[in-house]
Amino acid sequence: MKSLFIQYPKCGTCQKASKWLRANQIDFEQRDITVENPTREELSTWIDQSGLPIQKFFNTSGVLYKELNLKDKVKTASKDELLDLLASNGKLVKRPVMVRDDKVIIGFKEEDWKAFFE
């Protein structure tokens, strides 16, 4: 099964991850997070599969996150409210997101991705 690489083409970190995937000859399907926003159901599954708290899925350095003043809200809102927020706009989601079988990794750190694909 192909891995699913969810990214924003203008994101420097996503570009590095894409370059790394190609250099390591990893077969993947690419999806632009701003064109095809992850659904609430996808996000819920990915969060569970990642083993990370939902708060880690927020792009805390993004303009939209700051404009919506979400810093305090993500600490107190319910999981349902946070899923609705993440599903409302792809730019709120930390990227890149790599989905492979039943494993998910977010962000890009080369050493973590090497371990992820072993």
C-alpha positions, -999 to +999 in steps of 0.1 A: +000+000+000+012+035-009+019+059+019-002+091+019+018+123+022-003+152+032+014+185+027+012+222+017+034+227-014+047+262-002+058+248+032+095+245+035+094+216+059+070+198+035+094+204+006+123+189+027+101+159+035+091+154-001+128+156-012+137+130+015+109+106+004+121+108-032+158+104-022+148+073-002+127+059-031+096+057-010+064+053-030+038+078-019+006+095-029+006+133-024-022+154-012-024+192-008-039+200+026-053+233+014-071+218-016-083+186+001-087+193+038-085+162+060-120+152+072-130+149+108-130+112+105-096+110+090-081+133+116-097+113+144-082+081+130-048+096+125-046+111+159-054+077+174-029+060+152-001+085+160-004+080+197-001+118+202-025+142+219-048+161+196-031+194+205+001+182+187-019+182+154-023+220+155+000+241+134+009+265+163+032+286+141+005+293+115-011+326+108-046+313+112-038+296+145-026+330+158-055+350+142-081+327+159-062+330+192-062+293+197-033+290+221-056+289+252-086+273+235-066+241+226-059+236+263-095+237+274-117+226+244-131+191+241-117+166+216-149+170+195-144+208+194-108+205+185-115+179+157-141+203+143-115+231+143-088+210+126-113+198+100-124+233+092-092+244+076-061+225+065-038+253+075-046+246+111-031+211+108+006+206+115+023+193+084+035+173+068+014+143+078+025+109+067+001+080+068+014+045+063-007+014+070-019+020+106+009+044+115+010+082+114+038+107+118+035+145+118+061+172+112+095+163+096+126+152+115+148+130+093+158+106+121+121+101+131+111+094+095+139+069+090+126+050+120+090+053+108+099+036+074+120+008+089 
